[in-house]
Amino acid sequence: METFDYVIIGAGSAGSVLTNRLSEDAGTRVCVLEAGPSDWHPYIHLPAGFIKTFHMKSVNWAYQQEPGPYTGGRSIYAPRGKTLGGSSSINGHIYNRGQRQDFDTWAQLGNRGWGYPDVLPYFRRMERRIGEGDDTYRGRNGNLTVTTMDWQDPLCEAFMAGAVSLGIPRNPDYNGQIQEGVSYCQRTILNGLRVSAATAFLHPARKRPNVDVRTHAHVTSIIFEGKRAVGVRYNRGGKHGDLLEIRATKEVILSGGAYNSPQLLQLSGVGSPDLLQSHGIEVRHALPGVGEGLQDHYAPRSVARVKNIRTINELRRGFSLWAEAIKWATTRRGLLSLSPTMVYCFWHSGETTESSDLQLTFTPASYKEGVQGQLEDEPGMTVASWQQRPESRGYVRIRSADPFAPPIIQTNYLAEEIDRRVVVAGMKLARRLLASEPLKPYFAYEDFPGPKVTSDEELLAAATQRGTTTFHPGCTCRMGPADAPWAVVDDQLRVHGMEGLRVIDASIMPRMISANLNASTLMIADKASDMIRGKAPEAAAKLPEYA
């Protein structure tokens, strides 16, 4: 039987960073198991290709959520990357760290070494920032290239001017000292190509002789001897492939993401005894927090019709699209080099809010109702708005003992009253932004939710009708002290009560952050790599706000 020092389950954002860092030790053998294929497909590397990979089941788990109390009976689509690089290979390329209070809250929940001064050095270490930014907060020499949107669009400029007219300042760096304000997006794109975790971290590591990356390797269970994880079983080639085993002399590291990590723990007998027994699974270790606490950002998208200017809706058709394809092929610029979001805005839902609790995005385009990723025929512009730190929590639970059955995903969007209030406030702000004076030359009329929708109750009903995920699931294997009934891992990301087993991905977040999750997932893995290797952590950042 093959044996490695570390077996990493999942070659996504976290798994790619871990492979790179752990394999720096030449005497350490690392095996990475990825259920999907290699990241060879051209749509992965073409930034605008996200419209295609969004529904490509060859590189996407393509999960469906269960209908929730405020989704109008709808089952919301939940794409997740199933290829080298994971979701960083199919996402919208956005780089957004969050607010310092997010990580200070993690530390206040009993997680030593996870406050903002502790994590900032790891954000800096992995980053190669090209563009504006104070080097107190930004890195210049890391693996991950971060650039700023270079598409200068009149609608984007008018939107940002509209934000300023409402008292929202321009902010040249929302990943710097403060997040609040409006600006073009920062993204992981370089020279017109996606920079995924695979291209930044995994592929360089694969050149080392001590790294073994296996694709089409669907892990079905973790192997235990007593309370110690000693290896994994996986099917090579999918459900009907050969069942194989490999061993780990040091650790098994689970980096499957917020849906697949708790699912695999449960399939392996780690989780709620009632759940496991209901599916005939032997309870290896009772840990009721596994899969519980799921959080995600829920966004209604406000749409206005546009006049007097062309939008992306028209640019992606006919001769215009061919012209854009030629532009990208010759200059690596233009429409095909874009992210789905152009502008970010961070602001308050009310005057008493201490820090921004709303995140809004602007795109000079509009999408077909109920079909994310498909542009409409008529010109439009869209503002998505969501609550940054929701209180509502759901769960991820196995559907059966079949490791190839998709898990039950129930996010419980808007179950808490405060979430409903903030989402309505976000829709009101989106309406004011779209109707602002600088956008008036281009604003034809509000299409959704529409001018007849005015009361809070009507706006909430509209959010229920058309709101959707922003693809930021986390918090299903939460980090916390051993005496916390919801905690799954400790502050070293070791599974409570087990040996030789860690979870390292977005699932360990104890609560949602004020951001997209990819940047912080990469940071988590980078910080965890020092823990695994027994290295001293990076020195905490000395910041004026903590003096």
N, C-alpha and C positions, 0 to 999 in steps of 0.2 A: 504494500500500500504506500502511495506517495505521501511524503511528509514535508511540511514547510514550517518555518517559524511562525508566520502569520498567514491566516486565510481571511481575506476580505470579501464579504458578500456584497456585491454591487459596485460597479465601476462608474458611478455617477459623480456628482460634484465632490462629495466627501471621500468616496473611495479613490478617486483620482489623486487628490491631494495626499491622502495617506500612503498610497503606493509610492508616490514620488519621495516623500520624506523618509519613510521607513527603509526604503531601498538605498538611501544614501549610505547606510552602513553595509559595506561590501560583503560582510559575512552573514548578513540576514537574508533569508530566502522568503519571498513574498509571492503568494498566489492570489489572484483576483478572479472572481467568478461573476460573470455578467450574463443575465438571462437573454439579453438581446444580441443583435449582431454588431459587427464593427461599425464605426461611424464613417463609412466610405461614401454614403449617398450624397450627391451634390447639393440636394436641398438642405442638408444639415449646415453646410458651410456658406451657402448663399444667404445673406441676412433675411431677405424677403421670403426665403424658402419656408419660414415658419408657417406660412399660410398652408403649405402642403403637408409638412410633418405634423401639423395639428391633428390630422385625422389618419395618418399613416400607421396602421397597426403593426407594420414590420419594425417600427422604431418607437412605438408608443403603446403603453399599457391600455390606453383608451378606456379608462374606468367610467362607471356611471355612479353618481351618488343616489342615495335614497331620497325620495321626496321628503321635505322638511315642513315644519309648521308655517313657514313664511316663504315657500317657493311656489305657491299656487298649484300644488299638485304635480309640479314638474320634477323630473329626474335630471339633475344638472350634470353635464359632461365634465369629466375630470381627467384630462390628459396628463400623462407622466412619461418621462423619457425612458426608453427601453433600448439603450444602445450605449456604446462607450461615451462617457460624458454625461449620461443620464439626462435629466431635464435641462441641464446647461447646453445640451445639443439641440433642443427643440424649443427653448423658451424665447422670450422677447428681448433678450440680450441686456436687460437693464441691470445696472450696478447701483445699488442703494443699500447703505449699511443700516440705517435707522438712527434713533436718537440715543444720546448717552444714558438717558433715564431708563431705557429698555434694559440695558445690561446691568445697571445699578439695581434694578428691581430683581433681576436674576440673583444677584449676590445677596440682596436682602431676604430672599426666600431660603437662604442657608447654603448657597453654593459659593464656597470660598474661591477666590481667584477669577471670578467671572464678571466683576464690575467693569465699567467702561475703561478706566485706566489700565486694567489688566488685559482687555481684549484688543485695545487700540494698537499695541505693538504688532499683533498678528495681522490685523487688517493692513498695516503698513508693510509688513514683511513680505506678504504674498503679492503686493500690488506694484504694477508699473504704470503709474499715472502719467498720461500725456495730456498736458493742458493745465488750466488754472488749478491752484490749490496750495494751501499753506503746508509746508513739509512737516509741521508739527502734527498734522493729521493724515497726510498723504504719503504713500510710498512711491519710490521712483525706480527701484531695482528688482522688483519681484517678477514672478512668472506670468501673472495675469495682467494683460494690457487693458487699461480703461481709458476710453476716449470720450469726448463730448460730441453730441449730434452736430454734424456739419451741414445739414440741410437747412438753408436759410429760406424760410417760407413766409410769404406775407401774412397768411392766416395765423401762423404761429406767433409772428411778431405782434399782430393785432391782439391776439389772445393775451399775450404777456403784458402788453400795454393796458389792456382791460383790467387785468389783475392789479396792476399798479394803481389804476384809477380807483380801485376799491380799497386801497390801502395795503395791498400785499406787495412787499418789496421784491425787486430782483435779487436773486442770491446766486453769485457766481459758482458756489460750491456747496451743494446740499449734503455732501459727505464730509464737510469740514467742521468748523466749530458749532454751527447751528444749521438745522435742517429747514427751518421756516423760509418761505418765499417761493418764487417762481423762476424757472430756468429751463433751458434745453436739457434733455436727458443725458446722463452719462451711461455708457454702454460698453460691453465687451466685444467691440468690433475694431479691427485693425486692417487698413488697406482694403476695405470693402469685403472682408471675410469675418465670419464668426470666430471669436476666441472662446472656445468651450473649455471646461475643466479638462477634457481629454487632450485638446491641443496644447493647453498651457502646462499641464502637469503629467498626465498619464503617458502620452507618447514619448516625451523625453525620458521618462523612467523605463519605458519598455526597451530602450537601447541597452539597459544594464543586464548582465547575464544572470542576476539574481532575481529577476522579475518574470513571472509566468502569468499572462493574461489569457483567460479562457472565455470566449464568447459562446452564445447559445448554451449556456450552462445554468439551468434553472435549479436553484437550491431548494430542496424539498424538506430538509430538516437539519437541525444542529444535533450532533452526536455528543452525548454526555456520559461521563463516568462519575457516578455520584452527582455532586454539585459542580463538577468541572466540565467545561466545554472542551472537547478534545478534537473535534473535526466536524465535517459536514457531509451530507449526502446530496448529490445533485444528478439531474438527468441531463445527459449530453445530447443536444438536439431537440429538446422539448419534451412534451408529455409522453411520447412514444419512443423516446430515445433510451440509451443505455443508462442504467442507474449505477453511479460510481461513488466512491468515498475517497476523501483525502483527510489527512490529519494535520493538526496544528500543535506544535510543541510548546508554543508560548501563548498565543491568543487567537480566538475567533472574533472577528470584528464585523459587526452587522451594520451596513451602510446602505440599506435598501430604500430609505426614505420614509416619510410619514405614514404611508399606507402599507408598504411591504415589510418594513421592519417589525411592527407589532404583529402583523399576520404571521410571519415566520416564527416569532417567539411563541405565539399561541399554537401553531402547528407542531412545535417542538416540545410542547408541554409546559410552557412558562406563561402564566397569566391567571385569569380568574378561574378558580376551580369549577364553579358552576358552568361557565362557558365551555371549558375544556371537556368536562364530563358529559355535557349535553351532546357533544359530537364524538364521544367515545375515545377521547384522547387521554392517555395517562398523564396525571399531574406530576410533572418533574419538580416544579417549584411554584408555589402559590404566590402570585404577584398581581393583585387585582388592578393595579394601575396600568397594566399593559393594554394599549389601545384606547384608553380613556383620555378625555381632555382635548380631543381634536379641535383645532381652531383654524380659521381661514378668513380672508378678507372677502366681503360680499359687496358687489358693486352694481348698482343700477347705472345704465349708460344713457345720458341725456343727449338727444340728437337735434340739430337744427339744420334746416335746408339752407343752401348757400347760393348766392347770386354774384354776378360781376367778377367771378374768378374761377379758375379750374381747380379741382381738388384731385386727390389721389384716385378717386372713383373713376374719373375720366382718363387719367394718365395710364391706367393699367389695361386699357382696351386698344385693340387694333394697332394702327401704325404707331401710336404713341408708345405702346408697350415695346414694339420692336425697336424703336428709337432708344428707349430706356435700356433695353438689353444690350444694344451696341455700346451705349455710354458706359454701362458697367463693365463690359468685356474689355474696353479700351482704357478706361480711367479708374475703374473700381469705385465709381461714384454714381449718384443718381438714385432713382426710385428703388432699384433692387438692392441697394446697400442700406436701406432704412430698417429701423425697428418699428414695431406696430405702434409705439407711443413716441411722440416727438417732444412734448413739454410736460414737465412735472410741476405741480403746485402743492404746497403744504401749508395748511392754515387751520384756524380754530372754528369749532362748531358754535362757540359762544364766548362772550366776553370774559367769563370766569375760568376758562380753560387755561391751565398753566403752560402747557406746551401744545403744539399743533396736534390735533387728533383726527384731522381730515387729510386724506391724500387724494388729489385729483390729477387726472391725466388728460391731455388734449391731443387729438389727432385730426388733421385736415382731411378726414374721410369718414364714411359711415358704413355700417355693416348690416347685412340682412337680418331681419328679426328672427331670433331663435337659432341663427346659424353663425356662430362665432367664426371669424376668420374668412368669411366670404363677403366681399364688398358689394354694396348696392350699385344699381345702374345710375341713379340720379345723384347729383352732387350733394354732399353733406359734410358736417363736422360733428365730432363727438367729444363729450366730456364724461369720463367715468369718474365716479366719486365713491370713496369708501372710508369707513371708520378704521383708523389705524390700529387701535388696541381693543378689539371686541371682547366682551365678557362671555358671550355664548360659547358653549362647549358641546362637542358631540363625541363620536367614538368611531373606531375601526375594529371590526370583529370578524373572525372567520365565519364563512357561510357554511362550511362543512369541513371534514377532515381531508378533503381533496386539495393538495397544494397547488393545483392548477385552476381552482375555482377563484374568481375575483372576490375580494373581501367585501363585507357590508360596510359602506361608508356613509355615515350619518353626521353631517356637520352642524345641524341645528342652527342654521343662520337666523339671526334676529330673535332668538328665543328670549333673550333678556331685553327688558324695556329700554334700558339706556342705549343699547345697540340700535333699536328702532328710532329713537329720538335723534341720534347722531347721523344715521343714514338719511333721514328726512332733512336734517340741516345741510348735509352735503348736497342733496338734490337742489335745495334752495340756492346754495352758493353757486352750483353749476349753472342754474338758470340765470342768475345775476351776471355771471361771467360771460355767458353766450350773448346776453342782451346788452353788454357794456358798450359805451360810446365808441371806442376804437374799432369794435367789430361791426358796428351798424352798417357800413358800406357793403358788407358781405352777408349780413344776416337777413335771410328771407322770412323765415318763420320757425317757430319751435315745433318740431315734428313729434318728439316724445320727451316728456310725458304729455305735452300739448298744453295750450293756454287755458283750456277749460279745467285742467287739474290744478287746484289751488290750495285746498285745505291739507292739513297734515295727514288726515285719514286717507285722502285721495292720493297723496304722494306716496304714502306707505303702500297702498294698494298697487300703485304703479311699480314700486320697487319689488313687490312680491311677484308681479306679473313678468318683469323683464330682468330683474337682477340676476347676477351670475357670479361664479367664482372668479377670482383674480389669479388662481393657480398658485396659492401660497399656503399649502397645508403644512401644519406642524403640530408639535406638542402631544404626540401620542405615546412617547416613552420618556416622560418628563424627568428632568434632573432635579433632585431634591434630597433632603436628609432621609435616613433610613426610617425614621419614625413618622414620616409623612405618608399617609395611606395612598396618595396619588403618585408617589415617586417610583420610578423604575430604575434609574441609574443614579450613582452618587456624583460628586463634583469632579471625579476622575473619569466619569462616563462608564464606570464598571456596573454591571447589572447587580442590583442589591441581592445578596444572599448566594451569588454564584461566583465561580472562579473562572478565569481565562476567557471571559466574555464581556465585550463592551458593545455599546450602541453609539455610533458616531454619525449623526446626520441631523436634519431639521426636526426629527421627532423628539430630540432631547430638550428642545426649548421648553422651559417651564411655563412661559406664556408668550403670546404673540408679540412680535416687535413691530415698530412703526415703519415697515419697509417691505419690499420684496425680499424673499428669503435666500436667494442664491449667494449673495455676498457673505452673509453671516454663516451660511452652511460651510462655505470654504474656510472661513475663519475658524469655526469650531473644529474642523478637521486638522487645520494647521496647528492649533493650540494643543489638540489631543495628541498629535504626533510627538510633541516634546514629552508629554506625560508617559506615553508608551515607551519611549526610548530612554526614559529616566534622566532626561536633560532638565536642567534648571529652567524655569519659565523665563520668558523675556521680561526684562525689568518693567515694572509698571510705569506708564507714561506720567510725566510731571506736567500737569495742565493748570493753567491759571484759575479755572473755575473750581479746582479741587484744592487750591492752596489754603 
